[in-house]
Amino acid sequence: MRPSISGGLRVPESKYPTSRLPTAVKKMTSMPADQVGLGDRGRIARGRKADIVVFDAATIKDAATFDNPHRYPAGVVHVLVNSVPVVQNGSHTGARPGRMLRKA
């Protein structure tokens, strides 16, 4: 994520306890997918596209800066895009299975 867009990923646990994590995930997944009409995205279920991020909530942190906006965030363990591993054990695989999504 670019710092100008994300504003940083790490939030103090005392301010936002993990009980709010499901709400945060919804706001970044199914809610925007529904708003733009991407019915096959945003939820993990049979017949839907598998775009999944596995992260460590205790260590996730945006590493990008305005001078170096293309640094990967810390704490991201695995990323699958269209069911293809893009990040495995914290390292980029070189795969680029993503594509431009258009409103249905």
C-alpha positions in Angstrom: 0.0 0.0 0.0 1.1 3.5 -0.7 1.4 5.7 2.4 -0.7 8.4 0.6 -3.6 5.9 0.3 -3.3 3.7 3.4 -2.1 6.2 6.0 -0.4 3.2 7.8 -1.7 -0.2 8.7 -0.7 -0.4 12.4 -3.2 0.7 15.0 -2.5 0.5 18.7 -4.3 -2.5 20.3 -5.5 -0.4 23.2 -7.3 2.0 20.9 -9.0 -0.7 18.7 -9.2 -4.1 20.4 -9.2 -7.2 18.2 -13.0 -7.5 18.7 -13.1 -4.7 16.0 -11.0 -6.7 13.5 -14.0 -8.4 11.8 -15.5 -4.9 11.2 -12.3 -3.7 9.8 -12.0 -6.7 7.5 -15.6 -6.3 6.3 -14.9 -2.6 5.5 -11.9 -3.7 3.3 -13.6 -6.7 1.6 -17.3 -7.4 1.2 -18.5 -3.9 1.8 -16.6 -2.2 -1.1 -17.2 -5.3 -3.3 -20.9 -4.9 -2.7 -20.8 -1.2 -3.3 -19.2 -1.5 -6.7 -21.2 -4.5 -7.8 -18.5 -7.2 -7.6 -20.7 -10.0 -6.5 -18.1 -12.8 -6.8 -15.6 -10.9 -4.6 -15.2 -9.9 -0.9 -16.3 -13.2 0.8 -14.8 -16.6 1.1 -17.3 -19.1 -0.2 -17.7 -21.8 -2.9 -18.0 -20.3 -6.4 -16.4 -17.0 -5.4 -13.0 -15.7 -6.5 -10.3 -16.4 -3.9 -8.4 -13.2 -3.1 -7.0 -13.8 0.4 -4.5 -12.1 2.7 -3.2 -13.9 5.7 -1.5 -11.5 8.2 -0.2 -11.3 11.7 -2.3 -8.7 13.5 0.4 -8.2 16.1 3.1 -7.3 13.5 1.4 -5.8 10.5 2.8 -2.5 9.6 3.0 -0.3 6.5 6.7 -0.1 5.5 6.1 2.3 2.6 7.2 5.9 2.7 6.6 8.8 0.4 10.3 8.4 -0.8 9.9 4.7 -1.2 6.2 3.9 -1.8 6.7 0.4 -3.2 7.9 -1.4 0.0 5.8 -4.4 1.1 4.1 -4.2 4.5 5.6 -6.2 7.4 3.4 -8.9 8.9 1.8 -10.2 5.7 2.4 -13.9 5.6 0.5 -15.1 2.6 -1.5 -13.5 -0.3 -3.5 -15.4 -2.9 -5.0 -13.6 -5.9 -7.5 -15.6 -8.0 -6.4 -18.6 -5.9 -2.7 -18.1 -7.0 -0.1 -17.6 -4.3 1.5 -14.2 -4.7 3.2 -14.0 -1.3 4.3 -17.2 0.5 5.9 -17.1 4.0 6.4 -13.3 3.6 8.2 -13.5 0.2 6.8 -12.5 -3.2 6.5 -15.4 -5.6 6.8 -13.4 -8.7 3.3 -14.4 -9.8 1.0 -11.6 -11.1 -2.5 -13.2 -11.6 -4.4 -10.0 -10.9 -6.4 -8.1 -13.5 -8.4 -4.9 -13.7 -11.9 -5.3 -12.2 -14.8 -3.5 -13.7 -18.2 -2.8 -12.2 -20.7 -5.5 -13.1 
